[in-house]
Amino acid sequence: MLGAAKVQTKIIPGNASGSALGTWPSSTSAGGYYGTDYDYHAPGAGTNTYTWTLNVATAGTCNVYARES
């Protein structure tokens, strides 16, 4: 019996689809980012956060990767 075909979809959220708690300035000075710019924050105590809520079309298990420049 054949299993269901796997559908691979990439969801790449940018800073516009995230929600920042604290001050996160935008920049373009470091390379290696997706989109037109990126938001950054200096090291701190962990009280400033950035959260993305993704719209995943199909329930199930997925791999999530994070990238920093």
C-alpha positions in Angstrom: 0.0 0.0 0.0 1.3 3.4 -0.9 1.5 6.1 1.7 0.2 9.6 1.3 2.5 11.9 -0.6 4.4 14.4 1.5 3.9 18.0 0.6 6.8 20.2 1.3 6.1 23.9 1.9 8.4 26.6 3.0 7.0 29.3 5.3 9.5 32.1 5.7 8.2 34.7 8.1 9.7 38.1 8.1 9.7 40.9 10.7 6.4 42.2 9.3 4.7 39.0 10.3 6.2 39.0 13.8 5.3 40.7 17.0 8.0 42.4 19.1 8.0 43.0 22.8 10.6 45.7 23.5 12.6 47.8 21.1 13.8 45.9 18.0 15.3 48.4 15.4 15.5 47.4 11.7 18.7 47.3 9.8 20.3 46.2 6.5 24.0 46.4 7.6 24.7 42.6 8.1 24.3 40.3 5.1 22.6 36.9 5.0 19.0 37.8 5.8 15.7 37.2 3.9 13.5 40.1 2.8 14.3 43.8 2.7 15.7 44.1 6.2 15.9 42.5 9.6 15.1 43.4 13.2 17.7 43.1 15.9 18.2 43.5 19.7 21.3 43.8 21.8 21.9 41.0 24.3 19.9 41.4 27.5 18.0 39.6 30.2 15.5 37.8 27.9 12.6 40.1 28.7 12.4 41.4 25.1 11.0 38.8 22.7 10.0 38.4 19.1 7.2 36.0 18.3 5.8 34.7 15.0 2.5 32.9 14.6 2.6 30.8 11.4 -0.4 29.7 9.4 0.3 26.1 8.8 -2.3 24.6 6.4 -2.0 20.9 7.4 -1.9 19.4 10.8 1.0 17.1 11.5 4.7 17.0 12.3 7.0 19.6 10.7 10.6 20.6 10.9 11.3 24.2 12.1 14.5 25.9 11.5 15.7 29.3 12.8 18.4 31.4 11.2 20.4 34.3 12.5 22.7 36.5 10.6 
